[in-house]
């Protein structure tokens, strides 16, 4: 598959990493899910539920190969500033989306908070060298993410205050 991806205009290293990375995803993705099924056996758990939980929590593993193809920064090609900025925004974006998927940051997240977390996280995952849209997304992402965290923190503090007043 890698030669056909290279013919489509993707650099050879990125194409081979894309194929290799997706090959590794069989460790957590059903029906193969060797790692997830082994973990379920060790923990005396339900194997399919464990595999589906692994896919849910490991969502970013399916997204990383596309980041590698769209932006050479993710295979350490570029200036250190660009690499650091791209990795920093990607890490915060991953944290925001994962918190939304799991449904918990510091406290349980409401459905509206989860949607805001996903929006902020996805905006921050846009590679920084895609064009003008990446600049807008990478500037809007932290604002949306920070707003989501602050709103969640404020509602958590409000709930604590209300429980103190009731007591």
The 8 nearest C-alpha neighbors of each residue, nearest first, counted from 0:
[[1, 3, 2, 4, 18, 14, 15, 5],
 [0, 2, 4, 14, 3, 15, 5, 18],
 [3, 1, 5, 4, 0, 6, 14, 11],
 [2, 4, 6, 5, 1, 0, 7, 14],
 [3, 5, 7, 1, 6, 2, 14, 9],
 [4, 6, 9, 2, 7, 3, 8, 11],
 [7, 5, 3, 8, 4, 2, 9, 1],
 [8, 6, 4, 5, 9, 3, 2, 10],
 [9, 7, 6, 5, 10, 4, 11, 3],
 [8, 10, 5, 7, 4, 14, 11, 68],
 [11, 9, 13, 12, 5, 14, 8, 68],
 [12, 10, 14, 13, 5, 15, 9, 1],
 [11, 13, 15, 14, 10, 16, 9, 17],
 [14, 12, 16, 10, 11, 68, 15, 67],
 [15, 13, 17, 11, 1, 12, 16, 4],
 [14, 16, 18, 12, 17, 1, 13, 19],
 [15, 17, 19, 13, 18, 14, 20, 12],
 [18, 16, 64, 14, 20, 15, 19, 13],
 [19, 17, 15, 21, 16, 20, 22, 1],
 [20, 18, 16, 22, 21, 17, 15, 23],
 [21, 19, 23, 17, 22, 18, 16, 64],
 [22, 20, 24, 23, 18, 19, 17, 64],
 [21, 23, 19, 20, 24, 25, 18, 26],
 [22, 24, 20, 21, 25, 26, 19, 27],
 [25, 23, 21, 26, 22, 27, 28, 20],
 [24, 26, 28, 23, 27, 32, 31, 22],
 [27, 25, 32, 33, 34, 24, 23, 28],
 [28, 26, 32, 35, 25, 24, 34, 53],
 [27, 29, 32, 25, 26, 24, 54, 31],
 [30, 28, 32, 31, 50, 27, 25, 51],
 [29, 31, 32, 28, 25, 50, 47, 33],
 [30, 32, 29, 33, 25, 28, 26, 27],
 [33, 31, 27, 26, 28, 29, 35, 34],
 [32, 34, 26, 36, 35, 31, 37, 27],
 [33, 35, 26, 37, 36, 32, 27, 38],
 [34, 36, 50, 38, 32, 27, 37, 33],
 [37, 35, 39, 46, 33, 38, 34, 32],
 [38, 36, 40, 34, 39, 35, 33, 41],
 [37, 39, 35, 41, 36, 40, 34, 42],
 [40, 38, 44, 36, 46, 42, 37, 41],
 [39, 41, 43, 37, 38, 42, 36, 44],
 [40, 42, 38, 39, 43, 37, 44, 36],
 [41, 43, 39, 44, 40, 38, 37, 45],
 [44, 42, 40, 41, 39, 45, 38, 46],
 [45, 43, 39, 42, 46, 40, 49, 41],
 [44, 46, 48, 47, 39, 49, 43, 40],
 [45, 47, 39, 36, 49, 48, 44, 50],
 [48, 46, 50, 49, 45, 51, 36, 29],
 [49, 47, 51, 50, 45, 46, 52, 44],
 [48, 50, 52, 46, 47, 51, 35, 39],
 [51, 49, 35, 53, 47, 52, 48, 27],
 [50, 52, 54, 48, 53, 49, 47, 55],
 [51, 53, 55, 49, 54, 50, 48, 56],
 [54, 52, 50, 56, 51, 55, 57, 27],
 [55, 53, 57, 51, 52, 56, 58, 28],
 [56, 54, 52, 53, 58, 57, 51, 100],
 [55, 57, 53, 58, 54, 52, 97, 101],
 [56, 58, 54, 59, 55, 60, 53, 61],
 [59, 57, 60, 55, 56, 61, 54, 62],
 [58, 60, 62, 61, 57, 63, 93, 56],
 [59, 61, 58, 62, 63, 57, 24, 64],
 [62, 60, 59, 58, 63, 64, 21, 24],
 [61, 63, 59, 60, 65, 64, 66, 58],
 [62, 64, 66, 65, 60, 61, 59, 67],
 [65, 63, 17, 67, 66, 62, 68, 20],
 [64, 66, 68, 67, 63, 62, 69, 17],
 [65, 67, 63, 69, 64, 68, 70, 62],
 [68, 66, 64, 65, 73, 70, 69, 13],
 [67, 69, 65, 66, 13, 70, 64, 9],
 [70, 68, 66, 67, 65, 71, 126, 129],
 [69, 71, 72, 67, 68, 66, 73, 126],
 [72, 70, 73, 76, 74, 67, 75, 69],
 [71, 73, 76, 75, 70, 74, 82, 77],
 [72, 74, 71, 67, 75, 70, 66, 82],
 [73, 75, 72, 71, 76, 67, 13, 70],
 [76, 74, 72, 73, 77, 82, 71, 79],
 [77, 75, 72, 71, 74, 78, 73, 82],
 [78, 76, 72, 75, 82, 81, 79, 71],
 [77, 79, 81, 80, 82, 76, 72, 75],
 [78, 80, 82, 81, 83, 77, 75, 84],
 [81, 79, 83, 78, 82, 84, 77, 85],
 [80, 82, 84, 78, 79, 83, 85, 77],
 [81, 83, 79, 85, 72, 80, 84, 86],
 [84, 82, 80, 86, 81, 85, 87, 79],
 [85, 83, 87, 81, 82, 86, 80, 88],
 [86, 84, 82, 88, 87, 83, 127, 81],
 [85, 87, 89, 83, 84, 88, 90, 82],
 [88, 86, 84, 90, 89, 85, 83, 91],
 [87, 89, 91, 123, 85, 90, 86, 92],
 [88, 90, 124, 92, 86, 87, 91, 123],
 [91, 89, 93, 87, 92, 88, 86, 94],
 [90, 92, 94, 88, 93, 89, 95, 87],
 [120, 93, 91, 123, 89, 95, 90, 94],
 [92, 94, 90, 96, 91, 95, 97, 89],
 [93, 95, 91, 97, 92, 96, 98, 90],
 [96, 94, 120, 92, 98, 116, 93, 97],
 [97, 95, 117, 99, 120, 93, 98, 94],
 [96, 98, 100, 94, 99, 95, 93, 101],
 [99, 97, 95, 101, 104, 103, 96, 100],
 [98, 100, 113, 102, 96, 97, 101, 116],
 [101, 99, 97, 102, 98, 96, 55, 113],
 [100, 102, 98, 99, 103, 97, 56, 55],
 [103, 101, 99, 108, 100, 98, 107, 113],
 [102, 104, 107, 108, 98, 106, 101, 105],
 [103, 105, 106, 98, 107, 108, 102, 99],
 [106, 104, 103, 107, 152, 151, 155, 108],
 [107, 105, 104, 103, 108, 155, 151, 152],
 [106, 108, 103, 102, 104, 109, 105, 151],
 [109, 107, 102, 103, 112, 113, 106, 110],
 [108, 110, 112, 111, 113, 107, 102, 151],
 [111, 109, 113, 112, 114, 108, 102, 99],
 [110, 112, 114, 113, 109, 115, 108, 116],
 [113, 111, 115, 109, 114, 110, 108, 116],
 [112, 114, 99, 116, 110, 111, 115, 108],
 [113, 115, 117, 111, 112, 116, 118, 110],
 [114, 116, 118, 112, 117, 113, 147, 119],
 [117, 115, 113, 119, 95, 114, 118, 99],
 [118, 116, 96, 120, 114, 115, 119, 121],
 [119, 117, 115, 121, 116, 120, 122, 114],
 [120, 118, 140, 144, 143, 122, 116, 117],
 [92, 121, 119, 95, 117, 123, 96, 122],
 [120, 122, 124, 118, 123, 119, 117, 92],
 [121, 123, 140, 136, 119, 120, 124, 125],
 [122, 124, 140, 92, 120, 137, 121, 88],
 [125, 123, 89, 121, 92, 122, 126, 120],
 [124, 126, 123, 122, 133, 127, 136, 121],
 [127, 125, 128, 129, 124, 70, 133, 85],
 [126, 128, 133, 129, 85, 125, 134, 137],
 [127, 129, 130, 126, 70, 133, 134, 72],
 [128, 130, 133, 127, 126, 132, 131, 70],
 [131, 129, 132, 133, 128, 134, 127, 126],
 [130, 132, 134, 133, 135, 129, 128, 136],
 [131, 133, 135, 134, 130, 136, 129, 137],
 [134, 132, 136, 127, 131, 135, 130, 129],
 [133, 135, 137, 131, 132, 136, 138, 127],
 [134, 136, 132, 138, 133, 137, 139, 131],
 [137, 135, 122, 133, 139, 138, 134, 140],
 [136, 138, 123, 134, 140, 135, 139, 133],
 [137, 139, 135, 136, 140, 134, 141, 142],
 [138, 140, 136, 142, 137, 141, 135, 143],
 [141, 139, 119, 122, 123, 143, 137, 142],
 [142, 140, 144, 143, 139, 145, 138, 119],
 [141, 143, 139, 145, 140, 144, 146, 138],
 [142, 144, 119, 146, 140, 141, 145, 147],
 [145, 143, 119, 141, 147, 146, 142, 140],
 [144, 146, 148, 142, 147, 143, 141, 149],
 [145, 147, 143, 149, 144, 148, 150, 142],
 [146, 148, 144, 150, 145, 149, 115, 116],
 [149, 147, 145, 151, 146, 150, 152, 144],
 [148, 150, 152, 146, 151, 147, 153, 145],
 [151, 149, 153, 147, 152, 148, 146, 154],
 [152, 150, 148, 154, 149, 153, 147, 155],
 [151, 153, 149, 155, 150, 154, 148, 156],
 [154, 152, 150, 156, 155, 151, 149, 157],
 [153, 155, 157, 151, 156, 152, 158, 150],
 [156, 154, 152, 158, 157, 153, 151, 159],
 [157, 155, 159, 153, 158, 154, 152, 160],
 [156, 158, 154, 160, 155, 159, 153, 161],
 [157, 159, 161, 155, 156, 160, 154, 162],
 [160, 158, 156, 162, 157, 161, 163, 155],
 [161, 159, 163, 157, 158, 162, 156, 164],
 [162, 160, 158, 164, 163, 159, 157, 165],
 [161, 163, 165, 159, 164, 160, 158, 166],
 [164, 162, 160, 166, 161, 165, 159, 158],
 [163, 165, 161, 166, 162, 160, 159, 158],
 [166, 164, 162, 163, 161, 160, 159, 158],
 [165, 163, 164, 162, 161, 160, 159, 158]]
